[in-house]
Amino acid sequence: MISIINYSVHMDASLYMQKQKKIADEQAILEDVFNII
């Protein structure tokens, strides 16, 4: 039972990190576009 909880927490954490990385990548792209302009 504990392993299932740990697994779901790990999955939530990795999904959260992926989302944060995606947001950071998009912000970096926007900054590049503004720098070009």
Protein Blocks (a to p, Z undefined) as FASTA:
>chain_A
ZZmmmmmmmmmmmmmmmmmmmmmmmmmmmmmmmmmZZ
